[in-house]
Amino acid sequence: MYPVVVLVLGLSCLLLFSVWRQNSGRRKLPPGPTPFPIIGNILQLDIKDITKSLTGFSKAYGPVFTLYFGMKPTVVLYGYEAVKEALIDHGEEFSGRGRFPLSEKFAKDHGIVFSNGHRWKEMRRFALRTLRNFGMGKRSIEDRVQEEACCLVEELKKTNGSPCDPTFILGCAPCNVICSVVFQNRFDYKDKNLLNLMEKLNENVQILSSPWIQIYNLFHDLIDYVPGSHNTVMKNIDYIKSYILKKVKDHEESLDVNNPRDLIDCFLIKMKQEQENQKESLEFTYENLTVVALDLFGAGTETTSTTLRYGLLLLMKHPHVTAKMKEEINHVIGRHRISCMQDRSQMPYTDAVIHEIQRYIDLVPMNLPHAVTRDIKFRDYIIPKGTTIMTSLTSVLHDHKEFPNPEMFDPGHFLDKSGNFKKSDYFMPFSSGKRVCAGEGLARMELFLFLTTILQNFNLKSIVDPQNLDITPVLNGFISVPPSYQLCFVPV
């Protein structure tokens, strides 16, 4: 009897502490639904489609509200004005990375995506400089993407116009671009190393978009010790990290500091410089190099390949859009040369279609979590330092005022009355502010060059009536994934 009494008293104290902590913390935070002790608002959310729940809460509590995921508060920003005010107008204060427990296990505050403070700024600055300004020796990044676009065409020709699922081939192309940037060389599409990398990355994205990971991130202290797909994610990460480290060791043996070949060489040179300068705080370490490379693969492979796959599905669903794109491609580029980034300024319709694909699919609906770097007064509320911030990109990309009929796929959202390309401040598929995706420029380049090259060489043929194509995302958690489909790449 005595142990039972102790257990009941212990649980009662825990519940009381939870209620007290939540109530005391809520006083100056934005309003929101009343959380349950310990579990917070989780039962009031549809974890299969959290964006739908956020829309409902925004109608009840306004564009800034508080949800409890477990015992810790998360401030949600809904709508363009609130998101812009935080990420752009108060960019520095909202530049922290919010908690993402599963990522903390493998990143451990290294790399770009999940680091903070001085380390984050150093790693981000290095990656941006390398991707933007460094041409990887005599070859620019555009050269590498163009080379991969040609390889992609050759691979698609091998399908002989027969029905195929494009998932694998469209995944290989952006993965190979990252391999070229990080490792210097691309791989053949049947190379075992490439296939293994693709398998691990694809499986992780599927798991990260599942409801189970939402639950894991709430109760990770308990779930860490039980079986589940979170363990699969860690095994896949360990495999990729070990492969990257092997490449690093190979690079060290052949490093020429006067002739860097790729990102690994650039990083190793920075390591030597830091050591020679005897800096007290070393940021260019093997741990950071491994996670920076991992970040590039994680952020630059599945996201781009998913956008390409979703894009082709939408183009089949809307053949009149595809026809206008092909007409513009034939007029500007023709049939006998590969497209280049200079062409984009002369192709407003194609540019509008690519923007509309990204807007419509809403690839990362809730963005990655942010955090405030200091106590801040925001719209008459006090948000304490370290509080997690969730920004609804869906509410920006599907804003009714900026994009009439946002649930409709319409390239006209990015065209003026004269047919010229029209920019929009609401276009935030890569987020915005200090934490905007470091690979945005590369991703935009890949989408333009890959899609134009595909349409230059192939007609897209659906195996069902285009009107019957399902374009509803299968998973709407971490990223929006299109349903499986088949199509025929018919050579022009």
C-alpha positions as a printed Julia matrix, in Angstrom:
492×3 Matrix{Float64}:
  0.0    0.0     0.0
  2.8    2.41    0.91
  4.45   2.38   -2.57
  1.05   3.07   -4.16
  0.52   6.09   -1.91
  3.99   7.4    -2.76
  3.3    6.92   -6.48
 -0.05   8.74   -6.28
  1.48  11.58   -4.29
  4.37  11.81   -6.76
  2.08  11.97   -9.76
 -0.13  14.53   -8.03
  2.86  16.73   -7.3
  4.02  16.42  -10.91
  0.59  17.43  -12.18
  0.41  20.38   -9.78
  3.9   21.5   -10.77
  2.97  21.2   -14.44
 -0.19  23.28  -13.97
  1.67  25.9   -11.92
  4.52  26.12  -14.43
  2.21  26.43  -17.42
  0.0   29.03  -15.73
  2.92  31.13  -14.53
  4.55  31.04  -17.95
  1.35  31.95  -19.81
  0.75  35.28  -18.11
  2.7   37.47  -20.55
  2.75  35.15  -23.54
  0.25  35.48  -26.42
 -3.15  33.82  -25.8
 -3.93  30.29  -26.87
 -5.99  27.21  -26.02
 -5.75  26.0   -22.43
 -3.13  23.23  -22.26
 -3.56  19.96  -20.41
 -1.01  19.23  -17.67
  2.21  17.58  -18.95
  0.96  16.86  -22.52
 -0.01  20.46  -23.35
 -2.22  21.01  -26.4
 -1.28  17.84  -28.26
 -4.8   16.36  -28.02
 -6.22  19.52  -29.59
 -4.02  19.16  -32.66
 -4.45  16.99  -35.74
 -0.88  15.67  -35.87
 -1.5   14.34  -39.39
 -2.22  17.87  -40.59
 -1.03  20.42  -38.05
 -1.37  23.27  -40.56
 -5.14  22.77  -40.56
 -5.18  23.01  -36.77
 -3.09  26.2   -36.84
 -5.61  27.8   -39.2
 -8.38  27.07  -36.71
 -6.42  28.46  -33.76
 -5.54  31.62  -35.7
 -9.23  32.34  -36.22
 -9.85  32.03  -32.48
 -6.73  33.75  -31.09
 -5.36  35.95  -33.89
 -2.08  35.86  -35.83
  0.12  35.4   -32.74
 -0.8   32.65  -30.28
  0.76  30.14  -27.92
  0.6   26.35  -28.01
  2.13  23.91  -25.57
  3.9   20.92  -27.03
  4.35  19.06  -23.77
  5.14  21.46  -20.93
  7.05  24.01  -23.02
  5.36  26.89  -24.85
  5.69  27.52  -28.58
  4.66  30.89  -29.99
  3.0   30.49  -33.39
  3.13  33.24  -36.02
  0.36  33.01  -38.6
  0.06  35.23  -41.67
  2.48  37.36  -43.66
  2.45  40.42  -41.39
  3.35  38.5   -38.23
  5.97  36.32  -39.98
  7.58  39.34  -41.68
  7.6   41.39  -38.48
  9.44  38.63  -36.64
 11.82  37.17  -39.24
 12.68  40.39  -41.1
 11.93  43.42  -38.91
 13.27  41.65  -35.78
 15.54  39.27  -37.66
 18.36  39.11  -35.13
 16.08  38.46  -32.16
 14.25  35.65  -33.99
 17.36  34.08  -35.54
 17.8   31.28  -33.0
 17.08  27.67  -33.87
 14.2   26.22  -31.88
 14.35  22.8   -30.29
 14.11  19.81  -32.6
 15.1   16.97  -30.24
 15.82  14.33  -32.87
 18.2   16.64  -34.73
 19.93  17.55  -31.48
 20.95  13.92  -31.11
 22.97  13.85  -34.33
 23.91  17.5   -34.9
 24.85  18.33  -31.29
 24.92  22.08  -32.12
 27.27  21.55  -35.07
 26.82  22.48  -38.74
 24.45  25.13  -40.11
 20.83  24.08  -39.8
 20.65  23.18  -36.1
 23.45  25.27  -34.58
 23.22  28.64  -32.85
 25.24  31.71  -31.96
 28.77  32.33  -33.23
 29.18  28.8   -34.58
 26.04  29.07  -36.7
 27.17  32.41  -38.13
 30.63  31.06  -38.98
 29.35  27.88  -40.63
 26.62  29.7   -42.54
 29.06  32.37  -43.75
 31.44  29.66  -44.97
 28.71  27.74  -46.8
 27.28  30.85  -48.46
 30.7   32.01  -49.59
 31.55  28.59  -50.98
 28.24  28.12  -52.79
 27.94  31.68  -54.07
 31.42  32.89  -54.92
 33.7   29.9   -55.23
 33.55  28.24  -58.62
 35.1   24.96  -57.43
 38.3   25.42  -59.42
 37.68  26.17  -63.08
 34.09  24.94  -63.04
 31.22  26.99  -61.71
 28.31  25.48  -59.85
 26.14  26.3   -62.87
 28.47  24.14  -64.99
 27.92  21.27  -62.58
 24.13  21.62  -62.63
 24.15  21.79  -66.44
 26.29  18.65  -66.6
 23.83  16.87  -64.33
 20.9   18.08  -66.42
 22.47  16.44  -69.47
 23.05  13.22  -67.52
 19.44  13.35  -66.35
 18.22  13.58  -69.96
 20.35  10.58  -70.97
 18.97   8.58  -68.06
 15.38   9.5   -68.94
 15.97   8.45  -72.55
 16.69   4.95  -71.28
 13.03   4.62  -70.25
 12.19   4.54  -73.99
  8.99   6.47  -73.42
  7.58   3.67  -71.24
  5.64   4.4   -68.02
  7.97   4.95  -65.07
  7.94   6.28  -61.52
 10.28   9.33  -61.67
 11.09   9.33  -57.94
 14.48   7.63  -58.17
 15.83   9.41  -61.24
 14.7   12.85  -60.04
 16.31  12.11  -56.67
 19.66  11.2   -58.2
 20.09  14.5   -60.03
 20.1   16.96  -57.06
 21.95  14.41  -54.91
 24.68  14.27  -57.54
 24.91  18.06  -57.61
 25.58  18.05  -53.86
 28.09  15.21  -54.33
 29.85  17.32  -56.97
 29.96  20.36  -54.7
 31.05  18.45  -51.58
 33.12  15.55  -53.01
 34.18  17.09  -56.39
 32.78  14.2   -58.44
 29.3   13.03  -59.42
 28.3    9.35  -59.47
 26.77   7.13  -62.09
 23.07   6.6   -61.39
 23.75   2.92  -60.7
 26.7    3.56  -58.38
 26.29   1.69  -55.1
 27.45   4.64  -52.98
 24.92   6.97  -54.59
 22.14   4.42  -54.22
 22.92   3.98  -50.52
 22.98   7.74  -49.91
 19.68   8.13  -51.73
 18.06   5.32  -49.77
 19.08   6.73  -46.39
 18.06  10.31  -47.23
 14.7    9.27  -48.69
 13.86   7.05  -45.73
 14.7    9.81  -43.26
 12.42  12.32  -44.99
  9.57   9.81  -44.92
 10.08   9.2   -41.2
 10.51  12.89  -40.33
  7.16  13.62  -41.99
  5.37  10.98  -39.92
  3.18  11.6   -36.82
  5.53   9.4   -34.8
  8.31  11.98  -34.96
  5.92  14.67  -33.72
  5.27  12.45  -30.7
  8.99  11.68  -30.3
  9.89  15.37  -30.2
  7.39  15.86  -27.37
  8.46  12.95  -25.2
 11.98  12.18  -26.41
 13.38  11.63  -22.92
 11.08   8.61  -22.54
 10.92   7.39  -26.15
 14.72   7.38  -26.57
 14.77   4.05  -24.76
 12.06   2.26  -26.76
 12.04   0.84  -30.31
 10.76   3.07  -33.09
 11.55   4.71  -36.41
 13.57   7.43  -34.63
 16.28   4.79  -34.21
 16.23   4.18  -37.97
 16.84   7.89  -38.57
 19.91   7.78  -36.31
 21.31   4.66  -38.03
 20.91   6.34  -41.42
 22.6    9.51  -40.16
 25.52   7.49  -38.75
 25.96   5.79  -42.13
 26.06   9.09  -44.02
 28.4   10.72  -41.49
 30.84   7.81  -41.66
 30.83   7.98  -45.47
 31.54  11.73  -45.35
 34.39  11.19  -42.88
 35.96   8.61  -45.19
 35.86  11.16  -48.0
 37.43  13.75  -45.69
 40.35  11.42  -44.91
 40.88  10.81  -48.64
 40.87  14.55  -49.27
 43.46  15.19  -46.56
 45.93  12.87  -48.28
 45.7   14.75  -51.6
 44.98  18.3   -50.39
 46.56  21.17  -52.33
 45.91  24.39  -50.39
 46.52  26.43  -53.56
 44.01  24.48  -55.63
 40.89  23.57  -53.64
 38.64  21.16  -55.53
 35.42  21.25  -53.53
 33.75  22.19  -50.25
 35.73  19.63  -48.22
 39.03  21.08  -49.45
 37.87  24.62  -48.62
 36.9   23.53  -45.12
 40.2   21.68  -44.53
 42.11  24.8   -45.59
 40.11  26.88  -43.07
 40.94  24.27  -40.41
 44.66  24.68  -41.08
 44.38  28.47  -40.97
 42.58  28.39  -37.61
 45.2   26.06  -36.14
 48.08  28.18  -37.44
 46.5   31.32  -35.98
 46.1   29.45  -32.65
 42.54  30.63  -32.13
 41.1   29.84  -28.72
 37.71  28.85  -30.15
 38.08  26.46  -33.08
 34.96  26.29  -35.24
 36.47  24.58  -38.28
 36.59  21.07  -36.86
 35.92  17.58  -38.21
 32.6   17.55  -36.34
 31.44  20.76  -37.99
 32.69  19.67  -41.42
 30.77  16.39  -41.19
 27.52  18.05  -40.12
 27.83  20.91  -42.66
 28.12  18.3   -45.43
 25.24  16.35  -43.89
 23.15  19.55  -43.8
 23.78  20.15  -47.5
 22.68  16.62  -48.36
 19.66  16.77  -46.07
 18.49  20.21  -47.16
 19.57  20.06  -50.8
 18.61  16.61  -52.02
 15.12  15.48  -50.99
 13.66  19.0   -50.97
 14.7   19.71  -54.55
 13.83  16.24  -55.84
 10.41  16.38  -54.18
  9.76  19.79  -55.75
 10.76  18.45  -59.18
  8.55  15.38  -58.75
  5.59  17.45  -57.59
  6.26  19.93  -60.39
  6.06  17.3   -63.13
  2.82  15.99  -61.62
  1.32  19.5   -61.73
  2.51  20.02  -65.3
  0.78  16.8   -66.37
 -2.37  17.88  -64.53
 -2.31  21.2   -66.42
 -1.18  20.43  -70.01
 -2.04  23.97  -71.2
  0.58  25.33  -68.75
  3.14  22.82  -70.04
  2.39  23.79  -73.65
  3.02  27.49  -72.93
  6.27  26.63  -71.11
  7.5   24.53  -74.03
  6.63  27.3   -76.46
  8.71  29.78  -74.46
 11.58  27.29  -74.12
 11.63  26.69  -77.88
 11.55  30.44  -78.57
 14.33  31.45  -76.17
 16.57  28.37  -75.93
 15.71  26.34  -79.0
 16.55  22.67  -79.46
 20.32  22.63  -79.86
 21.82  24.14  -76.7
 21.33  23.58  -73.0
 19.57  26.25  -70.95
 21.55  28.62  -68.74
 20.59  30.97  -65.93
 20.84  34.01  -68.23
 17.83  32.64  -70.11
 15.55  33.02  -67.09
 15.21  36.81  -67.44
 13.79  36.28  -70.95
 11.36  33.55  -69.82
  8.77  35.2   -67.55
  6.14  32.48  -67.98
  8.54  29.66  -67.14
  9.81  31.63  -64.14
  6.22  32.19  -62.99
  5.4   28.47  -63.34
  8.38  27.44  -61.21
  7.46  30.0   -58.55
  3.85  28.79  -58.6
  4.96  25.16  -58.2
  6.87  26.11  -55.06
  4.05  28.26  -53.73
  1.35  25.7   -54.43
  3.06  22.6   -53.01
  4.01  24.42  -49.77
  6.95  22.07  -49.3
  7.79  22.85  -45.65
  4.42  23.99  -44.22
  5.59  24.92  -40.72
  9.19  25.87  -41.48
 11.94  24.7   -39.16
 11.49  25.96  -35.59
 13.03  29.31  -34.67
 13.81  30.63  -31.19
 14.23  34.11  -29.75
 17.81  34.97  -28.81
 16.81  37.35  -25.99
 13.73  38.45  -24.07
 11.68  40.5   -26.5
  8.46  42.5   -26.43
  6.48  41.5   -29.5
  3.04  42.97  -30.14
  2.53  43.78  -26.45
  3.57  40.29  -25.34
  6.78  39.32  -23.59
  8.49  36.33  -25.21
 11.31  34.99  -23.0
 14.74  34.14  -24.41
 14.9   30.62  -25.83
 11.16  30.32  -26.52
 10.46  28.22  -29.61
  8.82  30.09  -32.5
  6.76  28.32  -35.16
  6.16  30.25  -38.39
  3.36  29.05  -40.64
  4.68  29.32  -44.19
  1.37  27.92  -45.42
 -0.41  31.04  -44.16
  1.96  33.19  -46.23
  2.15  31.13  -49.43
 -1.63  30.59  -49.46
 -2.64  34.13  -48.49
 -5.98  34.95  -50.16
 -5.27  38.65  -50.64
 -1.9   38.18  -52.33
 -2.81  35.04  -54.28
 -6.46  34.95  -55.4
 -7.75  31.38  -55.2
 -4.59  30.13  -53.45
 -5.78  26.52  -53.57
 -5.69  26.68  -57.38
 -2.51  26.12  -59.39
 -2.18  29.33  -61.41
  1.1   30.78  -62.79
 -0.82  34.05  -63.15
 -0.13  34.61  -59.45
  3.37  35.69  -60.57
  2.52  37.54  -63.79
  1.33  41.11  -64.32
 -1.28  42.14  -66.88
  1.41  42.48  -69.56
  2.7   38.96  -68.99
  5.88  40.09  -67.23
  7.16  38.25  -64.19
  5.86  39.77  -60.95
  7.78  39.38  -57.71
  5.95  38.86  -54.43
  7.18  39.48  -50.88
  4.88  36.63  -49.87
  7.02  34.09  -51.75
  8.77  32.41  -48.81
  9.26  28.71  -49.63
 12.86  29.03  -48.38
 11.75  30.91  -45.23
 13.01  34.47  -44.75
 15.29  36.63  -42.66
 18.54  35.53  -41.02
 17.68  31.83  -41.23
 16.62  31.81  -44.88
 17.84  28.61  -46.57
 21.55  28.9   -47.33
 21.09  26.8   -50.47
 18.27  28.91  -51.94
 20.35  30.08  -54.89
 21.45  26.55  -55.77
 17.91  25.18  -55.43
 16.48  27.89  -57.71
 19.17  27.15  -60.27
 18.48  23.41  -60.2
 14.72  23.81  -60.55
 15.08  26.12  -63.55
 17.81  24.17  -65.37
 16.38  20.7   -64.7
 12.77  21.54  -65.61
 13.63  23.49  -68.76
 16.02  20.78  -69.93
 13.43  18.05  -69.36
 10.73  19.93  -71.28
 13.21  20.82  -74.01
 13.84  17.13  -74.66
 10.61  15.35  -73.71
  6.85  15.49  -73.85
  5.22  14.47  -70.57
  2.55  11.84  -71.1
  0.23  10.8   -68.27
 -0.94   7.17  -68.19
 -4.37   8.33  -67.0
 -6.59  11.22  -68.01
 -4.9   14.37  -66.6
 -8.2   15.36  -64.97
 -8.04  12.16  -62.89
 -4.54  12.78  -61.55
 -4.47  13.09  -57.76
 -2.27  15.98  -56.61
 -3.12  15.77  -52.89
  0.02  15.43  -50.71
  0.4   12.08  -48.99
  2.23  13.38  -45.92
  1.75  16.86  -44.55
  4.09  16.82  -41.58
  7.7   17.94  -41.99
  7.42  18.23  -45.79
  4.57  17.83  -48.29
  5.14  14.75  -50.46
  3.23  14.16  -53.72
  1.36  10.88  -54.23
  3.1    8.17  -56.23
  2.47   8.32  -59.95
  3.85   7.16  -63.29
  4.42   9.04  -66.5
  6.06   8.59  -69.88
  9.0   10.74  -70.98
  8.43  10.78  -74.74
 11.47  12.14  -76.64
 10.67  15.22  -78.73
